[in-house]
Amino acid sequence: MLACIAENKRWGTINRMKYNYSETEVMMVYYKHGAEPAINPLTVSDAEIQPVSSLHLTMNAQIRSSCKKAFFQLRRISQIKKFLSQSALTQIIHAFVIFQID
């Protein structure tokens, strides 16, 4: 892991990037049926990086929030659609979908 971080730091130096190691996070991903790797804190440039177990990381909250916001915006669009032309409504829907994808 330290070799990977060192290589990342070297690449960043070459590309004129600076890292804030006190704000750096490392996520280890592993196969759920395999043995959980030993996760120990890393010290990089006088900053300790605390690893987080990936067993509890899911996207459920983010997906739920995105769906909630999307339904709210679609409801708002449906309330004003009677005041819009077909082409204007099409543009609004396209903009909404592209914004959600982005």
N, C-alpha and C positions, 0 to 999 in steps of 0.2 A: 504494500500500500504506500509506504514511504517513497519507493522508487517511482511509482505512478505520480504522486504529488510532486516529486522533484522534477520529473519530465514535464509535467504541466507548467510548473514554475519556469523552467527553461524555455519552453515554447512561448509563454507569456512575455518573458524578457526579450526574446528575439522579436516579437511582434509589438513591443512597447506597451505591454499591459502591466498594470500593477494589481496585486491582490491584497485584500484586507483579510488577513488570516484570522482575525478575531471574529469575523463574520462568515467564515467558510464552513460549509457543511459537506460531509461525505456520506453518501448512501451506498451501503453494500446490498447488492441484490443477489439472491441465491435461490436455487430450486427448493420449493417447499417440502419435498419428500426427502431431501438430503439432510445431512447433519448440519446443524446451525454452526457457522464458523465462530471461532472465538473473537469477540469484538473488544478491543482494548482502546483506551483513549490514545490519540496520536499527538505529539508535540511538534509543531511546525513553526519555525521562526518565532519562538517564545509564546506561541498561542496554542492552547490545548483544544483539540477538536474532539468533541464527544460524539461517538457513533450512536445511531438510533437503530433499533431493531426494525426490520422491514415487515415483521409479522403483523404489525398494527397499522401499517400505512395502506390506506385504501383511497379510492377516488369517490366514494359514495357521497360524502358531504359536498364536494365540488360539483358533482353531477346533479345532485338534488337542487343545489343553489342555481345552477345554470338553467335547469328546466323550469324552476319557479320564476326566474326572471324572464325567460322566453315566453312562457304562458301569459305573464302579466303584460308584456309588450304586444303580443298577438291580440290580447283582449282590447288593449287600447287602440290598435289599428282597426279592429272590427267595429269599434264604436264610431270611428270617423270615416269609414269606407263609403257611407252613403253620400258624403260631401265631396268625394274625389272622383275624377274620371278614371276609366279603366287603365289608361297608361300611367297615370300618377300612382294609382294603387299598385300596379305592377312594379314601378320603380321603388316604392316604399318597401314592398315585400322583398325585392332583390337586395336592397340595401340592408334590410334587417337580417336576411340569411347570411350575406357576406360578412356582416359585422359579427354575427354569432360564430361563424367559422373562424374568423380571425381571432 
